[in-house]
Amino acid sequence: MNSQKITKPTVISTFSGCGGSSCGYKQAGYDVKLAVEMDNHAVETYKQNFPQTPIYHGDIHNLTVEKALEITGLEVGELDLFDGSPPCQGFSNAGKRDFCDTKNQLYNEYIRLLRGLKPKTFVMENVSGMIQGNMKLISKDILIQLKNSGYDVRAKLMNSMYYNCATSRKRMIFIGVRNDLNIRVSHPKPQTKPITIKQALNGYRSPRIQYSNNEFVKSIIHKVKPGDSLSKYHPKGSYFNYRKLDWNKPAPTITRSGYGQLIMPDNRIAEPEELAILQSFPKNFKWVGKPSQQVERIGNSVPPQLMKHIALHIKNQILNKIN
């Protein structure tokens, strides 16, 4: 019998939201030592699902490296993986894409902690919009700063629908390995074919059945073909974010303000529990608050299955080679 103690890889998750990333890391066999989040409702949801994980409930600007080490009981350089998804609204194609938006600068706080903690690896996630237009300048600056922090870094656009998730959600994933470890960075290859809404729900139906109160939606929804945006049926092309789902395709990206905008094929509103399953959250994940708050948490989250596959890849291809 092997008496050697098997330890789980350690991770700190910043901008952790309701816990999409943490869910993925735990499924991949990681020990989440600390979560960092300032949104009250996100923290409440996180605590419901990860009661054993310490959470720093506050502004990341105020979290020092020393405090993070104190909470986790780790030393500088000991952490296996440092995770973070700085708020993406400023980069989003749906937003104003303002270069000076303070939301676009929070990556500096991530990098500050990265340089102080000196983890073996890191993962930083953000929206695909950060590599378009003027936002390319910020993307380039992020890459330069990450490399200057002492890491071999690669960035790749990944779509969650190829990683056991029934939602098409493109995200820019930065992965880094500390230079002294002499291991080259790589990303996981696509793992699955796109999963359809019908396959993901597998007969599940929300106990809450509601139909849209929006007059235009009510007047047109029976004529809308599955998969179509309602903008095709509006005289001015409005309602672009409103879409009727198709049983035989993955769902489109779920947005933080999307409650009531995604309509099930049987013409009712897609409820939070259903959207959470499509986003690859486990069915026993606990959601609190109003439906609109729950969908905001889902829309802001990293799909757990996407992060699980990234975490497994890092564990197998990097961490297992150095531990």
C-alpha positions in Angstrom: 0.0 0.0 0.0 1.3 3.4 -1.0 1.4 5.6 2.1 2.3 8.7 0.2 -0.3 11.4 0.7 -2.1 12.4 -2.5 -2.6 16.2 -2.5 -5.0 18.1 -4.7 -3.7 21.0 -6.8 -4.4 24.3 -5.1 -6.2 27.3 -6.8 -7.2 30.8 -5.9 -10.2 32.1 -7.9 -10.6 35.9 -8.3 -13.6 37.6 -9.7 -15.2 34.3 -8.8 -18.9 35.3 -9.3 -21.3 32.6 -8.2 -18.7 29.9 -8.7 -18.8 28.7 -12.3 -15.0 28.4 -12.3 -14.8 27.0 -8.8 -17.3 24.3 -9.8 -15.1 23.3 -12.7 -12.0 23.3 -10.6 -13.6 21.1 -8.0 -14.9 18.7 -10.6 -11.3 18.5 -11.9 -10.0 17.5 -8.5 -8.6 20.9 -7.3 -8.7 22.4 -3.8 -10.1 25.9 -4.1 -8.2 27.7 -1.3 -9.8 31.1 -1.7 -12.5 32.9 -3.8 -12.6 36.6 -4.3 -15.8 38.5 -5.1 -17.4 41.8 -4.2 -21.0 41.4 -5.5 -23.3 40.7 -2.6 -25.7 38.4 -4.5 -22.9 36.5 -6.2 -21.3 35.9 -2.8 -24.6 34.7 -1.3 -24.9 32.2 -4.2 -21.3 31.1 -3.9 -21.6 30.4 -0.1 -24.7 28.3 -0.7 -22.7 26.0 -3.0 -19.2 26.1 -1.5 -19.7 26.6 2.2 -16.2 25.2 3.0 -14.3 27.6 0.7 -13.0 30.8 2.3 -14.3 33.9 0.4 -12.9 37.4 0.4 -16.1 39.5 0.1 -14.8 42.9 -1.0 -13.0 45.0 -3.5 -10.0 43.2 -5.0 -8.1 46.5 -4.8 -8.0 46.0 -1.0 -6.8 42.4 -1.1 -3.1 42.2 -0.3 -0.8 39.4 -1.3 -0.1 38.9 2.4 -3.8 38.6 3.3 -4.3 36.0 0.5 -1.3 34.0 1.8 -2.6 34.2 5.3 -6.1 32.9 4.4 -4.8 30.1 2.3 -1.8 29.1 4.5 0.4 29.0 1.4 3.9 30.5 0.8 4.9 32.6 -2.1 5.4 30.4 -5.2 3.5 27.4 -3.6 0.1 28.0 -5.2 -0.5 25.7 -8.2 -3.0 27.8 -10.1 -4.2 31.4 -10.0 -7.5 32.0 -11.7 -9.4 35.1 -12.6 -12.1 36.5 -14.9 -11.8 40.3 -14.7 -15.3 41.9 -15.5 -15.8 41.7 -19.2 -18.6 44.3 -19.9 -16.1 46.9 -21.1 -14.7 44.4 -23.7 -18.1 43.0 -24.8 -19.3 43.6 -28.3 -22.7 44.4 -26.7 -21.2 47.2 -24.7 -19.8 50.7 -25.5 -16.2 49.2 -25.8 -14.8 52.2 -24.0 -11.0 51.9 -23.7 -11.0 54.0 -20.5 -13.8 52.1 -18.9 -12.6 51.2 -15.4 -14.0 47.7 -15.9 -11.3 47.3 -18.6 -8.6 48.1 -16.1 -9.3 45.5 -13.4 -6.9 43.1 -15.0 -4.1 45.2 -13.4 -5.3 44.0 -10.0 -5.2 40.4 -11.2 -1.6 40.9 -12.4 -0.6 42.6 -9.2 -1.7 39.6 -7.2 -0.1 37.2 -9.8 3.3 38.9 -9.4 3.1 38.8 -5.6 1.8 35.2 -5.3 4.1 33.8 -8.0 1.9 30.7 -8.7 3.1 27.8 -10.8 0.4 28.4 -13.4 -2.5 30.8 -14.1 -5.7 31.0 -16.1 -7.3 34.3 -17.1 -10.6 34.3 -18.9 -12.3 37.1 -20.8 -14.7 37.7 -23.7 -13.8 37.4 -27.4 -14.5 41.1 -27.9 -11.2 42.0 -26.3 -9.3 41.1 -29.5 -11.5 43.3 -31.7 -11.1 47.0 -32.6 -9.5 49.3 -30.1 -9.7 46.6 -27.4 -6.8 44.9 -29.2 -4.6 47.5 -27.4 -5.7 46.3 -24.0 -5.3 42.6 -25.1 -1.8 43.3 -26.2 -1.0 45.1 -23.0 -2.4 42.2 -20.9 -0.2 39.7 -22.8 2.9 41.8 -22.4 2.3 42.3 -18.7 1.7 38.6 -18.1 4.9 37.7 -19.9 6.8 40.3 -18.0 5.6 38.8 -14.8 7.8 35.8 -15.4 5.5 33.4 -17.4 5.4 31.6 -20.7 1.9 32.7 -21.9 -0.4 31.6 -24.6 -3.9 33.0 -25.4 -6.5 31.1 -27.4 -10.2 31.7 -28.3 -12.2 28.7 -27.0 -15.9 27.9 -27.4 -17.6 26.2 -24.5 -19.9 24.1 -26.9 -16.9 21.9 -27.7 -16.3 21.1 -24.0 -19.5 19.3 -22.9 -21.6 22.5 -22.7 -24.8 23.1 -24.5 -24.1 26.8 -24.9 -22.1 28.5 -27.6 -19.9 30.9 -25.6 -16.6 32.1 -27.0 -14.0 33.2 -24.5 -10.4 34.3 -24.7 -8.4 32.0 -22.4 -4.9 33.0 -21.3 -2.8 30.2 -19.8 0.6 30.8 -18.2 3.4 28.7 -16.7 6.1 30.1 -14.6 9.4 30.4 -16.6 11.5 28.5 -14.1 9.4 25.4 -14.5 10.5 25.0 -18.2 7.2 23.6 -19.4 5.6 25.0 -22.6 2.0 26.2 -22.4 -0.8 24.5 -24.4 -4.6 24.6 -24.4 -6.9 21.6 -24.4 -8.2 20.5 -27.8 -12.0 20.3 -28.4 -13.3 17.4 -26.3 -16.9 16.9 -27.6 -19.2 17.6 -30.5 -21.7 20.4 -29.8 -24.4 19.3 -27.4 -28.0 20.2 -28.3 -30.5 21.8 -25.9 -32.6 18.6 -26.0 -29.6 16.4 -25.1 -28.6 18.7 -22.3 -32.0 19.1 -20.7 -32.8 15.4 -21.2 -36.4 15.8 -20.4 -36.0 18.3 -17.6 -38.5 21.1 -17.6 -38.7 24.0 -15.1 -41.6 23.7 -12.7 -42.2 27.4 -13.3 -43.9 28.1 -16.6 -44.1 31.7 -17.7 -44.8 33.4 -21.0 -43.4 36.8 -22.0 -45.3 39.9 -21.0 -43.7 41.9 -23.8 -46.4 42.9 -26.3 -44.2 42.4 -29.4 -42.9 39.1 -28.2 -46.4 37.9 -27.5 -47.6 39.0 -30.9 -44.8 37.3 -32.9 -43.4 34.4 -31.0 -45.7 31.7 -32.6 -44.4 32.7 -36.0 -40.7 32.7 -35.1 -38.7 29.8 -36.4 -36.5 27.9 -33.9 -33.1 29.4 -33.8 -34.1 32.8 -35.2 -33.5 36.1 -33.5 -36.7 38.1 -33.1 -35.0 41.0 -34.9 -35.8 39.3 -38.2 -39.5 39.9 -37.4 -39.3 43.4 -36.2 -39.8 46.3 -38.7 -36.7 48.2 -37.3 -34.6 45.2 -36.6 -34.9 45.6 -32.8 -34.9 42.7 -30.3 -31.6 41.4 -31.5 -30.9 39.6 -28.2 -34.3 37.9 -28.2 -34.1 34.5 -29.7 -36.2 31.4 -29.9 -34.2 28.3 -29.0 -33.8 25.3 -31.3 -34.0 21.8 -29.6 -31.5 20.5 -32.1 -28.8 23.1 -31.5 -26.7 24.5 -28.6 -28.1 27.7 -27.0 -26.6 31.1 -27.9 -24.5 32.9 -25.4 -26.5 33.6 -22.2 -26.1 37.3 -21.2 -26.3 38.8 -17.7 -29.4 40.7 -18.6 -31.0 37.9 -20.6 -33.9 36.8 -18.5 -37.0 36.7 -20.7 -34.9 37.1 -23.9 -34.4 33.4 -24.6 -37.6 31.6 -25.5 -38.0 27.9 -25.4 -39.2 26.0 -28.5 -42.6 25.7 -26.9 -42.8 29.5 -26.7 -42.4 30.0 -22.9 -39.6 31.9 -21.2 -36.4 29.9 -20.6 -36.1 29.7 -16.8 -32.9 30.1 -14.8 -32.8 26.4 -13.9 -32.9 25.4 -17.6 -30.3 28.0 -18.6 -28.0 26.9 -15.8 -28.1 23.3 -17.1 -27.3 24.6 -20.6 -24.4 26.5 -19.2 -23.2 23.1 -17.8 -23.9 23.8 -14.1 -24.9 20.6 -12.2 -28.6 20.2 -11.6 -28.1 20.4 -7.8 -26.5 23.8 -7.9 -28.3 26.2 -5.6 -29.7 29.5 -7.0 -31.0 32.3 -4.8 -32.8 35.5 -5.4 -35.2 36.6 -8.2 -35.0 34.9 -11.6 -33.5 38.0 -13.1 -30.7 37.9 -10.5 -30.1 34.2 -11.1 -29.8 34.7 -14.8 -27.4 37.6 -14.2 -25.2 35.2 -12.2 -25.4 32.5 -15.0 -24.7 35.1 -17.7 -21.6 36.4 -15.8 -20.2 32.9 -15.1 -17.6 30.7 -16.7 -19.2 27.5 -17.9 -18.1 24.8 -15.3 -17.4 22.2 -17.9 -15.2 24.5 -19.9 -13.1 25.3 -16.9 -13.1 21.6 -15.8 -11.4 20.7 -19.1 -8.9 23.5 -18.9 -8.1 22.5 -15.3 -7.7 18.9 -16.2 -5.4 19.8 -19.1 -3.2 22.0 -16.8 -3.1 19.2 -14.1 -2.2 16.5 -16.6 0.1 18.4 -18.9 1.8 20.7 -16.5 1.3 20.3 -12.8 1.8 16.5 -12.8 5.2 17.0 -14.4 6.5 19.3 -11.7 4.9 18.0 -8.5 
